Amino acid sequence: MAASEAQTITFALSPPIARADLQQLCECLCGLVDRTGADVALCDVSRLDPSAVTVDALARLQLAARRRGCEVRLRRPSKELRRLVDFMGLADVLPQMPD
């Protein structure tokens, strides 16, 4: 692999996500990033409800990934989830993959 090519992993989140799940979600993603050395983590969020807990989980996952040199990008967010991310001022923090 050339130095300019990003190593990409893909994972999906399934509902429901509760605040009590956030630590475990971050630990799972960190383990995945550590094992693979990924630079980009594509997160399929198509099944998630647009809620503050969901956005909090995604922001925490992004923070955990960035601490390991990786970036989380959202795949297939609903319009409602995208609007909530935008409303909460996190559009730059939680980038969406183009369709």
C-alpha positions in Angstrom: 0.0 0.0 0.0 1.3 3.4 -0.9 1.9 5.9 1.9 -0.8 8.2 0.6 -3.5 5.4 0.6 -5.7 5.3 3.7 -6.5 2.1 5.4 -10.3 1.9 5.8 -12.5 -0.2 8.0 -16.3 -0.4 8.0 -18.6 -1.0 11.0 -22.3 -0.5 11.8 -24.1 0.7 14.8 -27.5 -0.8 15.7 -30.2 0.6 17.9 -30.9 1.1 20.6 -27.9 3.1 21.9 -28.1 4.0 25.5 -25.8 6.3 27.5 -24.6 3.2 29.4 -23.3 1.8 26.1 -21.0 4.6 25.2 -17.9 3.4 27.0 -18.2 -0.1 25.5 -18.7 1.3 22.0 -15.6 3.4 22.3 -13.6 0.5 23.6 -14.7 -1.7 20.7 -13.9 0.9 18.1 -10.5 1.6 19.7 -9.7 -2.1 19.7 -10.7 -2.4 16.0 -8.6 0.6 15.1 -5.6 -0.7 17.1 -5.8 -4.1 15.5 -6.1 -2.8 11.9 -4.2 0.4 12.0 -7.0 2.1 10.1 -6.9 5.7 9.1 -10.6 5.9 8.3 -13.6 4.2 9.9 -16.8 4.2 7.9 -19.7 4.0 10.3 -23.1 2.8 8.9 -25.7 4.8 10.9 -28.7 4.0 8.7 -30.5 2.2 11.4 -30.0 4.7 14.2 -32.6 7.0 15.6 -31.9 10.7 15.5 -31.4 11.6 19.1 -29.0 13.5 21.4 -27.7 10.1 22.7 -26.9 9.0 19.2 -25.1 12.2 18.3 -23.2 12.0 21.7 -22.2 8.4 20.9 -20.9 9.4 17.4 -19.0 12.4 18.8 -17.4 10.2 21.4 -16.5 7.6 18.8 -14.9 10.3 16.7 -12.9 11.6 19.6 -11.7 8.1 20.5 -10.8 7.4 16.9 -8.9 10.6 16.4 -6.8 9.9 19.5 -5.6 6.9 17.6 -5.0 8.7 14.3 -8.3 7.6 12.7 -11.3 9.5 11.5 -14.9 8.3 11.7 -17.1 9.1 8.7 -20.8 8.6 8.7 -22.4 6.3 6.1 -26.1 6.6 5.1 -27.3 8.9 7.9 -31.0 9.7 7.7 -32.0 13.3 6.8 -33.2 13.7 10.4 -29.9 12.5 11.9 -27.9 14.7 9.6 -30.1 17.7 10.5 -29.6 17.0 14.2 -25.8 16.8 13.8 -25.9 20.1 11.9 -28.2 21.7 14.5 -25.8 20.6 17.3 -22.9 22.2 15.4 -21.1 19.0 14.7 -21.2 18.8 10.9 -17.4 19.4 10.7 -16.7 16.9 13.5 -18.9 14.1 12.0 -18.4 14.2 8.2 -20.7 12.2 6.0 -19.5 9.9 3.2 -20.7 11.0 -0.2 -23.4 8.8 -1.7 
